[in-house]
């Protein structure tokens, strides 16, 4: 997918997650693709979030808590970024798929 403004990226990611089915998700990467966040939908209300970059963490979250947590991750992982890349994931095997580096 193309580059998105950081303000609209969170809204678009949450919208895509809400409409997707259980094993699908989204991956949000920096412009250089060296830092990112992957969110997988486990069931209707549970999500698996993998942060890769300054911090390498993995945690589970509810939908009600997801927006707040993603916002804090964006501030930590993308402090000076204005544009982010948003990819749709079909399943958990696509998270570690190598992407083109700039």
C-alpha positions in Angstrom: 0.0 0.0 0.0 1.1 3.6 -0.5 2.5 6.0 2.1 -0.1 7.4 4.5 0.0 10.4 6.8 0.7 9.4 10.4 -2.6 10.9 11.5 -4.8 8.9 9.2 -2.7 5.7 9.5 -4.1 4.8 12.9 -7.7 5.3 11.9 -7.2 3.3 8.7 -5.5 0.5 10.5 -8.2 0.2 13.1 -10.9 0.3 10.4 -9.1 -2.5 8.4 -8.8 -4.6 11.6 -12.4 -4.2 12.4 -13.5 -5.4 9.0 -11.1 -8.3 8.7 -11.6 -11.9 9.7 -9.8 -13.8 12.5 -6.3 -14.7 11.3 -5.8 -11.5 9.3 -4.1 -8.3 10.4 -2.1 -5.2 9.4 1.5 -4.2 9.5 2.6 -0.5 9.9 6.2 0.3 8.9 8.3 3.4 8.8 9.4 4.9 5.5 12.7 2.9 5.5 10.8 -0.3 6.7 13.3 -0.8 9.6 10.8 -0.2 12.4 7.2 -1.3 12.6 4.2 -2.7 14.4 2.2 -5.7 13.4 -1.4 -6.3 14.7 -3.1 -9.7 14.2 -6.8 -10.3 14.9 -7.1 -13.4 17.2 -10.9 -13.2 17.6 -13.6 -10.5 17.6 -12.2 -8.6 20.5 -8.6 -9.9 21.0 -5.5 -8.7 19.1 -1.8 -9.7 19.1 0.5 -6.7 18.8 4.2 -7.2 17.8 6.4 -4.1 18.1 9.7 -4.2 16.2 12.3 -1.4 16.3 13.4 0.5 19.4 11.6 -2.1 21.6 10.9 -5.7 20.6 7.8 -6.7 22.4 4.7 -8.8 21.9 1.5 -8.4 23.9 -2.2 -9.1 23.6 -4.8 -6.4 23.8 -8.6 -5.8 23.7 -10.2 -3.7 21.0 -11.1 -1.0 23.5 -7.5 -0.6 24.6 -5.9 -1.1 21.2 -6.1 2.5 19.9 -4.5 3.9 23.0 -1.7 1.4 23.0 -1.0 1.9 19.2 -0.9 5.7 19.7 1.8 5.3 22.4 3.8 2.8 20.2 3.6 5.3 17.3 5.2 8.0 19.4 7.9 5.6 20.5 8.7 3.9 17.2 8.0 6.7 14.7 9.0 9.9 16.6 9.9 12.1 13.6 7.9 10.2 10.9 5.2 12.0 9.0 4.5 9.2 6.5 4.0 5.5 7.3 3.5 2.3 5.2 0.4 0.2 5.9 0.2 -3.4 4.7 -2.6 -5.9 5.0 -1.6 -9.3 6.4 -3.5 -12.5 5.5 -2.1 -14.4 8.4 0.7 -14.7 11.0 3.2 -16.2 8.6 3.4 -12.9 6.7 4.7 -10.9 9.6 8.4 -11.9 9.2 8.2 -11.7 5.4 11.2 -9.7 4.2 10.3 -6.3 2.7 12.4 -4.2 0.3 14.8 -2.0 2.3 15.6 1.5 1.2 
